[in-house]
Amino acid sequence: WVLKHHAQQPMWMDLAALTITLQGAFLLTYRHALEGPITLQRIFSTVFGVIYTAVLFGFALRIVYFKSGSTPPGGVLLMLFLVMVTKFGDAGAYAFGVLLGKHKMIPRISPAKSWEGLVGAFVGSFVTAIIVLTCFPGQLQPLDWTHGLILAPILCCAGVAVFQ
């Protein structure tokens, strides 16, 4: 019952929760003396933690319970696509980076990332997208081949940015 109603929750509720969190983060920092960058770090950590967990998992639930009319529910397959493309992109980055990585991408931020690993991430994402789209033809509606192949590099870039 709760999950069914959560999937139909209007977007304004997410925005209200985000606004309350932002206000709460500022109020919580007033418990301590204002310390410039440390205070901003506290606010950022609180807001980012809420956004990353609550809001993004809320979108994941919306994807899982998306009604597309297919069996099994298309939302489950859409979530499978999202997770597999992202994780196999990460695995491709790791494999290419370990085997071929010679040119560091941004050594000060992430010393292990290489340009070869980035290529591996794109290869892993595209190959996984093709496999999932092939294995579930027509069951990923509204995702078709065009959308899937456009979404693969977007998910790859998001994965590379988040998993730094």
MOMOTA-V117581 format. One record per backbone hydrogen bond with DSSP energy under -0.5 kcal/mol. CO is the residue of the C=O (numbers start at 1). NH is the residue of the N-H. If there is no record, write none. Layout:
{{CO | NH} {CO | NH}}
This chain:
{{1 | 5} {2 | 6} {3 | 7} {4 | 8} {6 | 9} {10 | 13} {10 | 14} {11 | 14} {11 | 15} {12 | 16} {13 | 17} {14 | 18} {15 | 19} {16 | 20} {17 | 21} {18 | 22} {19 | 23} {20 | 24} {21 | 25} {22 | 26} {23 | 27} {24 | 28} {25 | 29} {26 | 30} {27 | 30} {28 | 31} {29 | 32} {35 | 38} {36 | 40} {37 | 41} {38 | 42} {39 | 43} {40 | 44} {41 | 45} {42 | 46} {43 | 47} {44 | 48} {45 | 49} {46 | 50} {47 | 51} {48 | 52} {49 | 53} {50 | 54} {50 | 55} {51 | 56} {53 | 57} {54 | 58} {55 | 59} {56 | 60} {57 | 61} {58 | 62} {59 | 63} {60 | 64} {61 | 65} {63 | 66} {66 | 68} {66 | 75} {73 | 76} {73 | 77} {74 | 78} {75 | 79} {76 | 80} {77 | 81} {78 | 82} {79 | 83} {80 | 84} {81 | 85} {82 | 86} {83 | 87} {84 | 88} {85 | 89} {86 | 90} {87 | 91} {88 | 92} {89 | 93} {90 | 94} {91 | 95} {92 | 96} {93 | 97} {94 | 98} {95 | 99} {96 | 100} {96 | 101} {97 | 101} {102 | 104} {103 | 115} {106 | 109} {106 | 110} {110 | 106} {110 | 113} {113 | 105} {114 | 118} {115 | 119} {116 | 120} {117 | 121} {118 | 122} {119 | 123} {120 | 124} {121 | 125} {122 | 126} {123 | 127} {124 | 128} {125 | 129} {126 | 130} {127 | 131} {128 | 132} {129 | 133} {130 | 134} {131 | 135} {132 | 136} {134 | 137} {136 | 139} {136 | 140} {140 | 143} {142 | 144} {144 | 148} {145 | 149} {146 | 150} {147 | 151} {148 | 152} {149 | 153} {150 | 154} {151 | 155} {152 | 156} {153 | 157} {154 | 158} {155 | 159} {156 | 160} {157 | 161} {158 | 162} {159 | 163} {161 | 164}}
